[in-house]
């Protein structure tokens, strides 16, 4: 089918595949109650957690990147499931990380960003630790911290920034850039912060300390920093800066008031604190300030220039004295949003006049554009994408090049739609792209196609006059984009509460959880961890039904079939497996007329079902069964 497909929604969450969700929920609830955790290792080293960790990292594109030992996820996939679990448990008892491979990634300014790539086994162990630590930390993180957290993203951060400017009328912003944040995190301070958060499992803290000090190939043993590239590094960075979030909040919005105000909750679940802020403004001399943070990129919004100047100096000193972090003088400043732009997450923000407020004062609204760096990157990628389409090696490569180009367009449109001037910015390229396509593709470029667009592309781009085709493949228009206001998520959304998950996944399919739990707890011990994990995925994806007959499967009737057998070179990958009933499985492999006749009689397959069986038989190099 022509065009890109929307990602298939996962109706069953990964943690529930291995019956581990209750553990995570409980850790979150206990952390909310300020519980002290001294024995987290029993959860980290549990069989369910290890299997879940494998499931979570196998879909990560980074899992196909080799570490210092030149091994990737394909190496882990071959392990027999019980052997891998025992190996991980043993390593956790006496943990010593292997060398970290260092890779230099080019940046837009000509410099490079160092990445530390642990071995795939160490990444699996980091994932085991991350899964258990995440709910504990999530209960302690500040509400306007948005980067590298579940159900939070850049849109959330931008919505918070828009609110500060347009609703709260905070037009002075403190822009602070931490110099080499990930490379300068103090290990001792980080471990103390984890201790203060209630993470007091000494064995776990020792393991994390070992991870932080793991030898970097060709460089040596680091004495500070959290290497970018490690699975657990983003969580650790949020732990470091969580203290900053709460310190900023304590300067104004979380300052206790003499009067105890009744709690008011908005429709989205957010606490309404306007009455508290009014009291603090009226009866105190506090500096009004609100932080919005995404990873190490953060802004502090203030009411006045004087407050912003004081917060700039105070924050600079606090980072230095408390966390041992320096700021970049050339990138850190106080910005008056009425006069200048302030850059944040690939955009630049400004407060522009628009009409009058009810009191007669000038009303200011947010104006946002793509920043210069983003515009430059888009221009370069558009140029290289068109060149790929121009000279493909064959038809298949041409299709792949068009798909890669379209993926870029959809990605930019999805991310940058929150900019108010996104249409103006991206339309600057529309004519240039059209001219380049016409010049480079010539007669291959068409205005129409007799192959219909996919429903997703038709809904999004079907009305655009800029849409063009190459051999029936659509080339999506860069300039066909409309601004959409960044939206807040409901406060109730939370992957660690039953109510929060229901809000996220309102359209759950009716899967027999009893059967699924049995498959979880009773893996085929003679098969690889990849086979057993994919068996669960297929049962869920097929909604517990046979791929041929579409009938619900019960325990004892669930067979996971290799489309291409192991003898013929087949593997345990998801694409090579399918769930069928026992009778269908026998029929697929049947080689004698007697068995074929017997099972055709039992199954009573229609023409479509028999065609499916025959397609599976052909992959096994067996003759097709004729319709009787």
C-alpha positions in Angstrom: 0.0 0.0 0.0 1.2 3.5 -0.9 2.0 5.9 1.9 2.9 5.8 5.5 0.8 4.1 8.1 -0.1 5.4 11.5 1.7 3.5 14.3 -0.3 0.6 15.6 -1.5 1.3 19.1 -0.3 -1.2 21.7 -3.4 -2.2 23.5 -1.5 -4.1 26.2 1.3 -2.3 28.0 4.7 -4.0 28.3 4.7 -4.2 32.1 1.5 -6.1 32.0 3.0 -8.8 29.8 5.1 -10.0 32.7 2.7 -9.3 35.5 4.9 -6.6 36.9 2.6 -3.6 36.7 1.3 -4.1 40.3 4.9 -4.0 41.6 5.6 -0.7 39.8 2.2 0.8 41.0 3.0 -0.2 44.5 6.5 1.4 44.4 5.0 4.6 43.1 2.3 4.7 45.8 4.8 4.0 48.6 7.1 6.7 47.2 4.3 9.2 47.3 3.9 8.4 51.0 7.6 9.2 51.6 8.5 5.5 52.1 12.2 4.6 52.5 13.4 1.8 50.1 16.2 -0.4 51.3 15.6 -3.6 49.3 14.9 -2.6 45.7 17.3 -5.2 44.3 14.8 -8.0 44.9 12.6 -6.3 42.3 15.5 -5.5 39.9 16.8 -9.0 39.9 13.4 -10.7 39.6 12.6 -12.9 36.6 9.6 -10.7 35.5 11.7 -7.5 35.5 14.5 -9.0 33.5 12.2 -10.4 30.9 10.4 -7.0 30.8 13.7 -5.3 30.4 14.6 -7.4 27.3 11.2 -6.6 25.8 11.6 -2.9 26.3 15.1 -2.6 24.8 14.7 -4.9 21.9 12.4 -2.4 20.1 14.9 0.4 20.7 16.9 1.3 17.6 19.9 1.8 19.8 19.9 -1.9 20.7 21.3 -2.6 17.3 24.3 -0.5 18.0 27.3 -2.5 19.2 29.2 -1.7 22.4 32.9 -2.3 23.0 32.4 -6.1 22.7 30.8 -5.7 19.2 27.6 -7.4 20.4 24.0 -6.2 19.8 20.4 -7.2 20.7 20.7 -10.1 18.1 23.3 -11.7 20.5 20.9 -11.6 23.5 18.0 -12.9 21.3 19.8 -16.2 20.9 20.0 -16.9 24.7 17.8 -19.5 26.2 15.5 -17.7 28.5 16.4 -19.3 31.8 20.2 -19.0 31.1 19.9 -15.3 30.4 17.9 -14.7 33.6 20.4 -16.6 35.7 23.3 -14.7 34.0 21.8 -11.3 34.7 21.0 -12.3 38.3 24.6 -13.5 38.8 26.0 -10.3 37.3 23.9 -8.2 39.6 25.3 -10.0 42.6 28.9 -9.1 41.7 28.4 -6.2 39.2 31.4 -4.9 37.3 30.5 -3.0 34.1 32.4 -3.7 30.9 34.1 -0.9 28.9 32.0 1.8 27.4 32.5 2.6 23.7 32.9 6.3 23.0 31.3 7.8 19.9 31.5 11.4 18.8 28.2 12.7 17.3 28.5 15.9 15.2 26.5 18.9 16.3 25.0 21.7 14.2 27.7 24.2 15.4 30.5 22.1 14.0 31.4 20.6 17.4 30.8 17.1 18.5 28.8 15.5 21.4 30.4 12.5 23.1 28.2 9.4 23.5 29.1 6.5 25.8 27.7 3.2 24.4 27.6 0.4 27.1 27.7 -3.2 26.0 24.3 -4.7 25.3 24.4 -6.8 28.5 25.1 -3.7 30.5 22.3 -1.9 28.7 20.0 -4.7 29.7 21.1 -4.4 33.3 20.6 -0.6 33.2 17.1 -1.2 31.8 16.3 -3.5 34.7 17.4 -0.8 37.2 15.5 2.0 35.3 12.2 0.1 35.4 12.2 -0.1 39.2 13.7 3.3 39.9 11.3 5.2 37.6 8.1 4.9 39.6 10.0 5.7 42.8 11.4 8.9 41.2 8.3 9.9 39.3 6.5 10.3 42.6 9.1 12.9 43.7 9.6 14.8 40.4 8.3 18.3 40.0 5.2 18.9 37.8 7.0 21.2 35.3 9.9 18.8 34.6 9.1 17.4 31.2 12.1 15.7 29.5 12.7 11.9 29.6 9.6 11.2 31.6 6.7 8.9 30.8 3.7 10.7 29.2 5.6 14.0 29.1 7.2 15.7 26.1 8.3 18.9 24.5 4.7 19.9 23.8 3.9 19.8 27.5 6.9 22.1 28.2 5.9 24.5 25.5 2.3 24.6 26.8 3.6 25.6 30.2 5.8 28.3 28.7 2.9 29.7 26.7 0.8 29.8 29.8 3.5 31.7 31.7 3.6 34.3 28.9 0.0 34.6 27.7 -2.1 33.8 30.8 0.2 34.8 33.7 1.7 37.8 31.8 5.3 37.0 32.8 7.4 38.7 30.2 10.9 38.5 31.7 12.6 35.2 31.3 15.9 33.9 32.8 17.7 31.8 30.1 20.5 29.7 31.7 22.6 27.2 29.8 24.5 24.8 32.0 28.0 24.3 30.6 28.5 20.6 29.7 25.8 19.4 32.1 26.0 15.6 31.4 29.8 15.7 31.5 30.0 17.5 34.9 27.5 15.8 37.2 29.0 15.2 40.6 28.8 11.4 41.3 28.8 11.8 45.1 26.2 14.5 45.0 23.9 12.4 42.8 24.1 9.4 45.1 23.2 11.7 48.1 20.2 13.1 46.1 19.0 9.5 45.5 19.4 8.8 49.3 17.4 11.9 50.1 14.6 10.7 47.7 14.3 7.5 49.8 16.5 5.2 47.6 18.6 3.7 50.3 19.4 0.2 49.0 23.2 0.3 49.5 23.8 -2.5 47.0 21.9 -0.7 44.3 23.7 2.6 45.0 27.0 0.7 44.7 26.0 -0.7 41.3 25.0 2.8 40.1 28.3 4.2 41.3 30.1 1.4 39.3 28.1 2.4 36.2 29.0 6.0 36.5 32.7 5.1 36.9 32.7 2.5 34.1 35.9 2.7 32.0 35.5 4.5 28.7 37.5 2.7 26.0 40.6 4.8 25.0 40.0 7.4 27.7 39.9 5.9 31.1 37.8 6.0 34.3 35.6 9.2 34.6 35.4 10.9 38.0 32.3 12.9 37.1 29.4 13.0 34.6 26.6 10.7 33.4 27.5 9.4 29.9 25.0 10.3 27.2 24.1 7.0 25.5 23.4 5.0 28.7 19.8 3.9 29.2 19.7 5.1 32.8 21.5 8.5 32.2 18.3 10.5 31.5 16.7 9.4 34.7 19.9 10.3 36.7 20.0 13.7 35.1 16.4 14.4 36.2 17.3 13.3 39.7 20.2 15.9 39.7 18.0 18.8 38.5 14.9 17.8 40.5 16.5 19.6 43.4 16.7 22.8 41.3 13.0 22.5 40.3 11.9 22.4 43.9 14.3 25.1 45.0 12.9 27.5 42.4 9.4 26.6 43.4 10.2 27.2 47.0 11.1 30.8 46.2 7.5 31.7 45.4 4.8 29.3 44.3 5.4 26.7 47.0 6.0 29.2 49.8 3.6 28.5 52.7 0.9 31.1 53.3 -0.4 32.1 56.7 -4.0 31.3 55.6 -4.8 27.7 54.6 -6.8 27.9 51.4 -9.2 25.2 50.3 -7.9 23.0 47.5 -9.5 23.6 44.1 -9.0 21.2 41.1 -9.5 22.1 37.5 -11.2 19.8 35.0 -7.9 18.4 33.8 -7.0 17.5 37.3 -4.5 20.3 37.9 -4.6 22.2 41.2 -5.8 25.8 40.9 -3.4 28.0 42.9 -4.4 31.4 41.6 -5.7 32.5 45.1 -2.5 31.4 46.7 -0.4 33.4 44.2 -2.6 36.4 44.7 -2.0 36.2 48.4 1.8 35.9 48.0 1.9 38.8 45.6 -0.2 41.0 47.9 1.2 40.2 51.3 4.9 39.3 50.6 7.9 40.8 48.8 8.8 37.5 47.2 10.2 37.3 43.7 7.5 35.8 41.5 9.0 33.1 39.4 8.1 29.8 37.7 10.4 27.2 36.2 9.7 25.2 33.0 12.3 22.5 32.3 13.0 19.9 29.6 16.1 17.9 30.6 18.9 20.4 31.1 17.2 23.1 29.1 15.1 25.3 31.4 13.6 28.8 31.7 12.5 30.8 34.7 9.6 33.2 34.0 9.5 36.4 36.2 7.1 39.4 36.7 9.7 42.1 36.5 13.2 42.9 35.2 14.5 43.3 38.8 13.1 39.9 39.9 14.6 38.3 36.8 18.1 39.8 37.4 18.0 38.6 41.0 16.9 35.1 40.0 19.7 35.0 37.4 22.4 35.7 40.0 20.8 33.4 42.7 20.4 30.5 40.3 23.9 30.8 39.0 25.3 30.8 42.6 23.0 27.9 43.6 24.1 25.7 40.7 27.7 26.4 41.5 27.5 25.9 45.2 24.9 23.2 45.4 25.5 21.1 42.3 29.0 22.1 41.3 27.8 23.2 37.8 29.0 26.2 35.8 26.8 28.2 33.4 27.8 29.3 29.9 28.1 33.2 30.1 27.6 33.7 26.3 24.4 31.6 26.3 22.9 32.7 29.6 21.0 36.0 30.0 17.8 37.8 31.0 15.4 38.4 28.1 12.5 40.9 27.9 10.0 39.0 25.8 8.3 42.2 24.6 11.5 43.2 22.9 13.5 40.0 22.0 13.0 36.3 21.3 14.0 33.6 23.7 14.9 30.2 22.3 13.4 27.0 23.7 13.3 23.4 22.3 14.0 24.4 18.7 11.6 27.4 18.8 12.0 31.1 19.6 9.3 32.8 21.7 8.2 36.4 22.0 5.3 38.4 23.5 3.7 40.5 20.8 0.9 43.1 21.3 -2.6 42.2 20.1 -5.6 44.3 21.2 -6.5 45.4 24.6 -7.3 43.8 27.9 -10.6 44.6 29.8 -8.7 47.1 32.0 -7.5 49.0 28.9 -3.9 47.8 29.0 -2.2 46.3 25.9 -2.8 42.6 25.5 0.2 40.5 24.7 0.1 37.0 23.1 2.8 34.4 22.3 4.5 34.6 18.9 6.7 31.5 18.2 8.9 30.7 15.2 11.3 28.0 14.3 14.8 29.1 15.5 17.7 29.6 13.0 19.3 26.3 13.9 16.1 24.4 13.2 15.6 26.1 9.9 19.1 25.4 8.8 18.8 21.7 9.7 15.5 21.4 7.8 17.0 23.0 4.7 20.0 20.6 4.8 17.9 17.5 5.3 15.4 18.5 2.6 18.3 18.9 0.1 19.8 15.5 0.9 16.4 13.8 0.9 15.6 15.1 -2.6 19.0 13.9 -3.8 18.2 10.4 -2.5 15.0 10.3 -4.5 16.7 11.6 -7.6 19.2 8.8 -8.1 18.0 5.5 -6.5 19.7 2.2 -7.3 16.4 0.5 -8.1 12.6 0.8 -7.6 12.8 -0.6 -4.0 15.5 2.0 -3.0 13.4 4.7 -4.6 10.4 3.7 -2.5 12.6 3.7 0.6 14.0 7.1 -0.2 10.5 8.6 -0.6 9.3 7.0 2.6 12.3 8.5 4.5 11.6 11.9 3.0 7.9 11.6 4.0 8.8 10.5 7.5 10.9 13.7 7.9 8.0 15.8 6.7 5.5 14.2 9.1 8.0 14.4 12.0 8.6 18.1 11.5 4.9 18.9 11.1 4.1 16.9 14.2 6.7 18.7 16.3 6.7 22.2 15.0 3.0 22.6 14.6 3.0 24.2 18.1 4.8 27.2 16.7 2.4 30.0 15.9 4.3 31.0 12.7 5.0 27.4 11.5 3.1 27.9 8.3 5.1 31.0 7.4 8.4 29.4 8.4 8.0 26.2 6.4 6.3 27.8 3.4 9.7 29.6 2.8 10.9 26.2 1.6 7.7 25.1 -0.3 8.6 26.9 -3.6 12.3 25.9 -3.3 11.4 22.2 -2.7 8.9 22.3 -5.7 11.5 23.8 -8.0 14.2 21.3 -6.8 11.8 18.3 -7.3 10.8 19.5 -10.8 14.4 20.1 -11.8 15.8 16.8 -10.4 13.0 14.4 -11.1 11.7 15.9 -14.4 9.2 13.6 -16.1 9.1 11.2 -13.0 7.2 13.9 -11.0 3.4 13.7 -11.4 0.5 15.7 -10.0 -1.9 12.8 -9.6 -1.8 9.0 -9.0 -4.3 6.2 -9.7 -3.3 4.6 -6.4 -5.3 6.1 -3.5 -3.6 7.6 -0.5 -3.7 5.8 2.8 -6.5 7.1 5.2 -3.9 8.8 7.4 -2.2 10.7 4.5 -5.6 11.5 2.8 -6.9 13.1 6.0 -3.7 15.1 6.6 -2.5 16.0 3.1 -5.3 15.0 0.6 -6.5 18.6 0.1 -3.0 20.1 -0.6 -2.3 21.4 -4.1 1.4 21.0 -3.3 1.1 17.1 -3.2 3.2 15.4 -5.9 3.9 11.7 -6.8 6.8 9.7 -8.0 5.8 6.3 -9.5 2.6 6.4 -7.6 4.4 7.2 -4.3 3.3 10.5 -2.7 5.9 13.2 -1.9 4.4 15.1 1.0 4.3 19.0 0.9 6.6 20.7 3.4 4.5 23.9 3.4 1.1 22.3 4.1 0.9 22.7 7.8 -1.4 24.5 10.2 -0.6 25.8 13.7 -2.0 23.8 16.7 -1.9 25.1 20.2 0.3 23.0 22.5 -2.0 21.1 24.9 -1.7 20.1 28.5 -2.2 16.5 29.4 -4.8 15.7 32.1 -3.2 15.5 35.6 -4.7 12.0 36.0 -2.6 10.5 33.2 0.0 8.4 34.9 1.4 5.0 33.9 1.8 4.0 37.5 -1.8 4.2 38.6 -4.8 2.2 37.3 -6.8 5.3 36.7 -4.0 7.0 34.8 -3.5 4.0 32.5 -7.2 3.8 31.8 -7.1 7.4 30.6 -4.1 6.6 28.4 -5.5 3.4 26.9 -9.3 3.8 26.7 -9.7 1.4 23.9 -8.3 -1.8 25.4 -9.1 -5.0 23.5 -10.7 -8.0 25.3 -7.7 -10.3 25.7 -7.9 -13.3 27.9 -5.5 -12.2 30.6 -5.7 -15.6 32.3 -4.2 -17.2 29.2 -1.7 -14.4 28.8 -0.5 -14.7 32.4 -0.1 -18.4 31.9 2.1 -17.9 28.8 4.1 -15.3 30.8 4.8 -17.6 33.7 5.3 -20.7 31.6 7.7 -19.9 28.8 8.9 -22.6 26.4 12.2 -23.3 28.2 13.8 -24.9 25.2 13.4 -21.8 23.1 15.2 -18.4 23.0 14.1 -15.4 25.0 13.2 -13.7 21.7 10.8 -16.5 20.7 9.0 -16.5 24.1 8.7 -12.7 24.1 7.4 -12.6 20.6 4.9 -15.3 21.4 3.3 -12.9 23.9 3.4 -10.1 21.4 1.7 -12.2 18.8 -1.0 -13.5 21.2 -1.8 -9.9 22.1 -1.6 -8.6 18.5 -3.9 -11.3 17.2 -6.2 -10.6 20.2 -5.9 -14.2 21.3 -7.2 -15.6 18.0 -5.8 -18.1 15.5 -4.3 -16.3 12.5 -6.1 -18.6 10.1 -9.5 -19.4 11.6 -9.8 -16.2 13.6 -11.3 -18.3 16.5 -10.3 -17.6 20.1 -7.5 -19.9 21.4 -7.6 -21.6 24.7 -4.7 -23.0 26.8 -3.3 -26.1 25.1 -4.4 -25.0 21.7 -1.9 -22.2 21.3 0.9 -23.0 18.8 3.6 -20.5 17.8 4.5 -21.4 14.2 7.8 -20.6 12.4 6.8 -19.3 8.9 10.2 -20.3 7.6 11.4 -23.3 9.6 14.7 -23.4 11.5 15.9 -26.1 9.1 15.3 -23.7 6.2 17.2 -20.8 7.9 14.3 -19.2 9.7 14.7 -17.4 13.0 12.7 -16.4 16.1 11.9 -12.8 14.9 8.4 -11.5 15.2 8.0 -11.3 11.4 8.8 -15.1 11.2 6.2 -16.2 13.8 2.5 -16.6 13.8 0.0 -17.9 16.4 -2.3 -20.7 15.2 -4.4 -23.5 16.7 -3.0 -27.0 17.1 -5.1 -28.4 14.3 -4.1 -25.7 11.9 -0.5 -26.2 12.9 -0.7 -29.9 12.0 -2.3 -29.1 8.7 0.4 -26.6 7.8 3.1 -29.2 8.3 1.1 -32.2 7.0 2.8 -34.3 4.2 0.4 -37.3 3.8 -3.0 -37.2 2.1 -4.5 -39.1 5.0 -3.6 -36.4 7.6 -4.5 -33.6 5.2 -8.0 -35.1 4.6 -8.5 -35.7 8.3 -7.8 -32.1 9.4 -9.6 -30.5 6.5 -12.6 -32.4 7.7 -12.1 -31.2 11.2 -11.4 -27.6 10.4 -13.9 -27.0 7.5 -11.8 -24.1 6.2 -13.3 -21.6 3.7 -11.5 -20.5 0.5 -9.7 -17.6 2.3 -8.6 -19.7 5.2 -7.2 -22.4 3.0 -5.4 -19.8 1.0 -3.7 -18.6 4.2 -2.7 -22.2 5.1 -1.3 -22.7 1.6 0.8 -19.4 1.8 2.3 -20.8 5.1 3.0 -24.2 3.5 4.8 -22.6 0.5 7.2 -20.9 2.9 8.0 -24.4 4.2 8.5 -25.6 0.6 5.4 -27.9 0.8 2.8 -28.4 -1.9 -0.4 -26.4 -1.7 -3.6 -28.1 -0.6 -6.3 -28.2 -3.3 -9.8 -27.1 -2.5 -12.1 -30.1 -2.4 
